[in-house]
């Protein structure tokens, strides 16, 4: 399936991370080159077949309502090789605020401190809760919404009728390699300081 120009540009950016991968090098080298750290300051390593990156924020109600869904996805697909990472990317927030938010919402998945905006620049993320799914070699397989609970500027649905991210993960686990059609979503815009 042809990919739009912004996906080709994203692929080119990620190829810069993947270019060093060769025989005998770890499959997650693309991630290692980003040198991401968790909220405790420890290196955040990838261990799965697929990596799901979702941009989250304590200040975005839409992202917060998605956290129970993300916890459920992490529990359902983690044993099948899916590694989910919530990414905090607002440089104006203190680390203590991020840690408190992760604890209050009982995050059941890894959380990355991206206040230096490396993942934002690498992915081109524009809103929370925007999701990206990568294979372990850094190939982009999906970009977009988690589900269809929020659409446009209308009221949110009480429950999703389409669970886009879950459908992608189910397909991957069932052996479909992707890529999958992007599903643009809605949420809170990332601060301009992050998105420059």
C-alpha positions as CSV (number, residue, x, y, z in Angstrom):
1,X,0.0,0.0,0.0
2,X,1.5,3.4,-1.0
3,X,2.5,5.6,1.9
4,X,2.0,9.4,1.9
5,X,5.0,11.7,1.7
6,X,5.1,12.4,5.4
7,X,5.5,8.7,6.0
8,X,8.3,8.5,3.5
9,X,10.0,11.4,5.4
10,X,9.4,9.6,8.7
11,X,10.9,6.5,7.3
12,X,13.9,8.4,6.1
13,X,14.4,9.8,9.7
14,X,14.1,6.4,11.2
15,X,16.4,4.9,8.7
16,X,19.1,7.2,10.2
17,X,18.6,5.2,13.4
18,X,18.3,1.8,11.6
19,X,21.2,2.3,9.2
20,X,23.8,0.9,11.7
21,X,21.9,-2.4,12.1
22,X,23.6,-5.2,10.4
23,X,24.4,-8.9,11.0
24,X,24.9,-9.6,14.6
25,X,23.6,-6.2,15.8
26,X,20.5,-6.0,18.0
27,X,17.2,-5.6,16.3
28,X,16.3,-2.7,18.6
29,X,19.3,-0.6,17.6
30,X,17.0,2.1,16.2
31,X,15.5,2.6,19.6
32,X,18.8,2.4,21.4
33,X,20.1,5.3,19.3
34,X,17.4,7.5,20.7
35,X,18.8,6.9,24.2
36,X,15.3,7.2,25.8
37,X,15.0,7.1,29.6
38,X,12.2,6.2,31.9
39,X,10.8,8.4,34.7
40,X,13.5,7.1,37.1
41,X,16.2,8.1,34.7
42,X,17.1,4.5,33.7
43,X,17.7,3.6,30.1
44,X,14.4,2.4,28.5
45,X,15.1,-0.7,26.6
46,X,13.0,-2.5,24.0
47,X,12.4,-6.2,24.4
48,X,9.4,-7.0,22.2
49,X,8.7,-7.8,18.6
50,X,6.7,-4.6,18.2
51,X,6.8,-1.2,20.0
52,X,3.7,0.9,20.5
53,X,4.5,4.5,21.3
54,X,1.6,6.7,22.6
55,X,2.1,10.3,23.4
56,X,0.4,11.2,26.7
57,X,0.1,14.2,29.0
58,X,-1.2,14.9,32.5
59,X,-2.8,18.0,31.1
60,X,-4.9,16.3,28.3
61,X,-8.2,14.9,29.4
62,X,-8.5,12.9,26.2
63,X,-5.2,11.3,26.8
64,X,-6.1,10.5,30.4
65,X,-9.4,8.8,29.3
66,X,-7.3,6.6,27.1
67,X,-5.0,5.3,29.8
68,X,-7.3,2.5,31.0
69,X,-7.5,1.3,27.4
70,X,-3.8,1.4,27.1
71,X,-3.4,-0.5,30.3
72,X,-5.7,-3.2,29.0
73,X,-3.8,-3.4,25.6
74,X,-0.5,-3.7,27.5
75,X,-1.9,-6.6,29.5
76,X,-3.5,-8.3,26.5
77,X,-0.7,-8.0,24.0
78,X,2.4,-7.8,26.2
79,X,2.7,-11.6,26.4
80,X,2.6,-11.8,22.6
81,X,5.7,-9.5,22.2
82,X,4.1,-6.0,22.2
83,X,6.0,-3.4,24.2
84,X,3.9,-0.3,25.0
85,X,5.5,3.0,25.9
86,X,3.7,6.1,27.1
87,X,5.7,9.2,26.1
88,X,5.7,12.4,28.1
89,X,6.8,15.1,25.8
90,X,6.0,18.5,27.3
91,X,9.2,20.2,28.3
92,X,7.4,22.6,30.6
93,X,6.4,19.9,33.1
94,X,8.5,18.9,36.0
95,X,9.5,15.3,36.4
96,X,7.7,15.1,39.7
97,X,4.4,15.9,37.9
98,X,5.0,13.1,35.4
99,X,5.8,10.6,38.1
100,X,2.7,11.6,40.1
101,X,0.6,11.3,37.0
102,X,2.0,7.8,36.1
103,X,1.3,6.6,39.7
104,X,-2.2,8.1,39.9
105,X,-3.3,6.4,36.7
106,X,-1.6,3.2,37.6
107,X,0.3,2.9,34.3
108,X,0.8,-0.7,33.4
109,X,3.3,0.0,30.7
110,X,6.7,1.8,30.5
111,X,6.8,5.6,30.5
112,X,9.4,7.6,28.7
113,X,10.7,11.1,29.6
114,X,10.8,12.8,26.2
115,X,11.0,16.4,27.5
116,X,14.1,16.8,25.2
117,X,11.7,16.0,22.3
118,X,13.7,13.3,20.6
119,X,10.8,11.0,20.0
120,X,8.6,13.9,18.9
121,X,11.1,14.9,16.3
122,X,11.7,11.3,15.1
123,X,8.0,10.5,14.7
124,X,6.5,13.9,13.8
125,X,3.9,13.5,16.6
126,X,1.4,16.3,16.8
127,X,-1.1,15.5,19.5
128,X,-1.8,13.4,22.6
129,X,-2.9,10.6,22.6
130,X,-1.3,9.9,19.1
131,X,-0.1,6.3,18.7
132,X,2.7,4.8,16.6
133,X,3.4,1.1,16.0
134,X,6.9,0.0,15.0
135,X,8.4,-3.3,14.2
136,X,11.6,-4.1,16.2
137,X,13.7,-2.9,13.2
138,X,12.1,0.5,13.3
139,X,9.6,0.1,10.4
140,X,6.5,2.2,10.9
141,X,3.4,0.0,10.8
142,X,0.6,2.3,12.0
143,X,0.1,5.9,13.0
144,X,-3.0,7.5,14.4
145,X,-5.8,7.2,16.9
146,X,-6.3,4.6,19.6
147,X,-10.0,4.3,18.9
148,X,-13.0,6.4,17.7
149,X,-14.3,7.7,21.0
150,X,-13.4,11.2,20.0
151,X,-14.1,12.6,16.5
152,X,-13.7,16.2,15.4
153,X,-15.1,18.8,17.7
154,X,-18.3,16.8,18.6
155,X,-19.0,15.1,22.0
156,X,-17.1,12.0,22.8
157,X,-18.8,8.6,22.5
158,X,-19.3,6.7,25.8
159,X,-17.6,3.7,24.2
160,X,-15.6,3.1,21.1
161,X,-17.2,1.6,18.0
162,X,-13.8,1.1,16.3
163,X,-10.8,0.0,18.3
164,X,-8.1,0.9,15.7
165,X,-5.0,0.3,17.7
166,X,-6.3,-3.0,19.2
167,X,-7.2,-4.2,15.6
168,X,-3.7,-3.5,14.4
169,X,-2.1,-5.4,17.3
170,X,-4.5,-8.3,16.8
171,X,-3.5,-8.4,13.2
172,X,0.2,-8.3,14.0
173,X,-0.1,-11.1,16.5
174,X,-2.1,-13.2,14.0
175,X,0.8,-12.9,11.5
176,X,-0.2,-10.0,9.3
177,X,3.0,-7.9,8.9
178,X,1.4,-4.6,7.9
179,X,1.8,-1.7,7.3
180,X,-1.7,-0.7,8.2
181,X,-3.7,2.3,7.0
182,X,-3.3,5.4,9.2
183,X,-6.3,6.6,11.2
184,X,-6.0,10.3,11.9
185,X,-7.3,11.1,15.4
186,X,-8.0,14.0,17.7
187,X,-6.6,15.1,21.0
188,X,-4.6,17.9,22.6
189,X,-2.0,19.6,20.5
190,X,1.6,19.1,21.6
191,X,3.1,22.4,22.8
192,X,4.8,24.4,20.1
193,X,8.0,24.3,22.1
194,X,7.9,20.5,21.6
195,X,6.7,20.5,18.0
196,X,9.1,23.0,16.5
